[in-house]
Each structure stands twice: as structure tokens, then as C-alpha cells.
């Protein structure tokens, strides 16, 4: 068994996935890892939208692209290329929380880290997807994934079998010690 430190150091943001679905038991285990993340005051208010439908993921990509264009933000890639915000991953997890939960961003970051470390431990890739918050710009997209008006998207993560194995990047530590 790998040590936790080895798993932490092995984790990468994967942006290319094999066209291979995850089993329901693997998805269940990924969510189990998320469930055990700490939450402020043990409120446990995070909800998970678990999306494996390629059709639905494509609709979300189109909606995000439209929202970006509407706001004048450039899309990555060659002109005319179809955006791929979720990198063809077979699993997208959108995390939501009540809009009035002031700790939701922190709680969701802890849950995403658990997801990513667990995924790494079972040889899956993962990537945090900040662009998913643009789903909120389109009420129809919110309806598609059943997000109520009192809820906000606080994080999103993708998982799947990696089609790449990027080299580790140098990590910097900016720490100031007080003894």
C-alpha cells in the first residue's frame, strides 16, 4: 500500500481521459471519500450532482461556452474548435451548497481533495474544474441538473481513466516560520 504522502505527490490534474466509463461501485467509492471530508461545524450541507451522461455533459459544455462568449471571455483552443471544459472525462461531480453557507467553498475544497486523492490511490485521474461555476449563468442548465434557486455551485471535479501521465511539476513552498 502506498503511503498517503506518496499518493499526495503522485496526484496530477489530468486533462485527457480514456473513453471508458467508471463502474457504479467506483463512483460510489469516490463519493464515499467525499462524504468523509470535514465540514465547518459539521454542518454537512454539501450536495453532489453526479453526472455520467455524455449528452448532459455536452450540454453543460455548450452552456458554459455560451456564457463565456456572452461575457466576452475568450475560449481556449483553435478558432471554431469545440470547447472541452471537462476533458471528455466519464464522471463529472458538481458540488452545490446553500447560498447562505459561508463555509461552503472551504468545505467543498476539502471534499474535492478527498476525491482527488482517492482517485489517485486507485489509478484514476482527476481535475478540479473552476469553469463549472459558469453553469450558474444559465437557468436552463441549472434546471437540467436540478439545482434550486437557494443553492450555489461551489466546486466541480472530473474523474476517469487517464489517457496521459504528466510529469510532476516543481512545487514551491512559501512558508514563514515563527518559533
C-alpha positions as CSV (number, residue, x, y, z in Angstrom):
1,X,0.0,0.0,0.0
2,X,1.2,3.4,-0.9
3,X,1.7,5.9,1.9
4,X,-0.5,9.0,2.0
5,X,2.4,11.2,1.2
6,X,3.2,9.1,-1.9
7,X,-0.4,9.5,-3.1
8,X,-0.3,13.2,-2.5
9,X,2.9,13.6,-4.5
10,X,1.5,11.3,-7.3
11,X,-1.7,13.3,-7.8
12,X,-1.9,15.3,-11.1
13,X,-4.5,17.4,-12.8
14,X,-5.4,15.1,-15.7
15,X,-6.8,16.8,-18.8
16,X,-7.1,13.7,-21.1
17,X,-9.2,10.6,-20.4
18,X,-9.8,7.2,-22.0
19,X,-13.3,6.6,-23.4
20,X,-14.1,4.1,-20.7
21,X,-16.9,4.5,-18.1
22,X,-16.4,4.1,-14.4
23,X,-18.3,1.3,-12.7
24,X,-21.1,2.3,-10.3
25,X,-19.1,0.8,-7.4
26,X,-16.1,3.0,-8.2
27,X,-18.3,6.1,-8.4
28,X,-19.9,5.1,-5.1
29,X,-16.5,4.8,-3.5
30,X,-15.4,8.2,-4.9
31,X,-18.5,9.7,-3.3
32,X,-17.7,7.9,0.0
33,X,-14.3,9.6,0.0
34,X,-16.1,13.0,-0.4
35,X,-18.5,12.2,2.3
36,X,-15.7,11.8,4.9
37,X,-14.3,15.3,4.3
38,X,-14.6,17.6,7.2
39,X,-17.2,20.4,7.1
40,X,-17.4,23.5,9.2
41,X,-19.3,23.0,12.4
42,X,-20.1,19.5,11.0
43,X,-23.0,21.1,9.0
44,X,-22.6,18.6,6.1
45,X,-24.6,20.8,3.7
46,X,-22.8,19.9,0.5
47,X,-24.8,18.1,-2.2
48,X,-23.3,16.2,-5.1
49,X,-24.6,16.2,-8.7
50,X,-23.1,13.0,-10.2
51,X,-23.1,13.2,-13.9
52,X,-22.0,10.4,-16.2
53,X,-24.3,11.1,-19.2
54,X,-22.1,12.2,-22.2
55,X,-25.2,14.0,-23.6
56,X,-25.7,16.0,-20.4
57,X,-22.0,16.8,-20.1
58,X,-22.0,18.1,-23.7
59,X,-25.0,20.4,-22.9
60,X,-23.2,21.8,-19.9
61,X,-20.1,22.4,-22.1
62,X,-22.1,24.3,-24.7
63,X,-23.8,26.3,-21.9
64,X,-20.5,27.3,-20.3
65,X,-19.1,28.3,-23.7
66,X,-22.1,30.4,-24.4
67,X,-21.8,32.1,-21.0
68,X,-18.1,32.8,-21.6
69,X,-18.8,34.3,-25.0
70,X,-21.6,36.4,-23.7
71,X,-19.3,37.9,-21.1
72,X,-16.6,38.5,-23.7
73,X,-14.2,35.9,-22.4
74,X,-12.1,34.1,-25.0
75,X,-12.4,30.3,-25.4
76,X,-9.2,28.3,-25.4
77,X,-8.1,26.3,-28.5
78,X,-8.1,27.0,-32.2
79,X,-10.9,29.1,-33.6
80,X,-14.0,27.0,-34.3
81,X,-12.9,24.1,-32.2
82,X,-15.5,22.7,-29.8
83,X,-14.7,23.6,-26.2
84,X,-13.9,20.6,-23.9
85,X,-14.0,22.0,-20.4
86,X,-14.5,18.6,-18.9
87,X,-11.7,16.9,-21.0
88,X,-14.0,14.0,-22.0
89,X,-13.9,12.6,-18.5
90,X,-16.6,10.0,-17.9
91,X,-17.5,11.4,-14.5
92,X,-18.4,15.0,-13.5
93,X,-19.3,15.8,-10.0
94,X,-20.8,19.3,-9.4
95,X,-20.8,20.2,-5.7
96,X,-23.5,22.6,-4.5
97,X,-24.4,24.2,-1.2
98,X,-26.9,26.6,0.2
99,X,-26.0,30.2,-0.9
100,X,-26.0,31.3,2.7
101,X,-23.4,28.8,3.8
102,X,-20.3,31.0,4.3
103,X,-18.1,27.9,4.7
104,X,-19.2,26.1,1.5
105,X,-16.1,26.9,-0.6
106,X,-13.8,25.6,2.1
107,X,-16.0,22.5,2.7
108,X,-16.1,21.7,-1.0
109,X,-12.4,22.1,-1.4
110,X,-11.8,19.6,1.3
111,X,-14.3,17.2,-0.4
112,X,-12.6,17.7,-3.8
113,X,-9.2,16.9,-2.3
114,X,-10.5,13.7,-0.8
115,X,-12.0,12.8,-4.2
116,X,-8.7,13.5,-6.0
117,X,-6.5,11.7,-3.5
118,X,-8.8,8.6,-3.5
119,X,-8.9,8.7,-7.3
120,X,-5.1,8.8,-7.4
121,X,-5.0,5.8,-5.0
122,X,-7.0,3.7,-7.4
123,X,-5.1,4.8,-10.5
124,X,-7.7,7.2,-11.8
125,X,-7.1,10.7,-12.9
126,X,-9.0,13.8,-11.7
127,X,-9.0,17.5,-12.2
128,X,-10.7,20.4,-10.4
129,X,-12.9,22.3,-12.8
130,X,-13.3,26.0,-12.0
131,X,-15.2,26.7,-15.2
132,X,-18.2,24.7,-13.9
133,X,-19.3,27.7,-11.9
134,X,-20.4,29.3,-15.2
135,X,-23.3,26.8,-15.3
136,X,-25.0,29.2,-12.9
137,X,-25.2,31.8,-15.7
138,X,-27.9,29.8,-17.5
139,X,-31.1,28.9,-15.6
140,X,-31.9,26.1,-18.1
141,X,-28.6,24.4,-17.2
142,X,-29.4,24.7,-13.5
143,X,-32.7,23.0,-14.2
144,X,-31.0,20.3,-16.2
145,X,-29.1,19.2,-13.1
146,X,-31.7,20.1,-10.6
147,X,-30.1,23.0,-8.8
148,X,-32.6,25.0,-6.7
149,X,-32.5,28.8,-6.5
150,X,-31.2,28.8,-3.0
151,X,-28.2,26.7,-3.9
152,X,-24.9,27.7,-5.5
153,X,-22.2,25.7,-7.4
154,X,-19.2,25.8,-5.1
155,X,-16.9,23.3,-6.9
156,X,-16.6,20.6,-9.6
157,X,-14.3,17.8,-10.2
158,X,-13.9,15.2,-13.0
159,X,-12.6,11.7,-12.7
160,X,-11.7,8.9,-15.1
161,X,-9.1,6.6,-16.5
162,X,-6.2,8.8,-17.6
163,X,-5.1,9.0,-21.2
164,X,-1.9,10.8,-20.1
165,X,0.6,10.7,-17.3
166,X,2.1,14.1,-17.0
167,X,5.5,14.6,-15.3
168,X,5.4,16.2,-11.9
169,X,5.8,19.9,-11.8
170,X,8.1,21.6,-9.4
171,X,6.1,22.7,-6.3
172,X,7.1,25.8,-4.4
173,X,6.7,26.3,-0.7
174,X,6.4,29.8,0.6
175,X,6.4,29.4,4.4
176,X,7.3,31.7,7.2
177,X,8.1,30.0,10.5
178,X,7.6,31.5,13.9
179,X,9.1,29.7,16.9
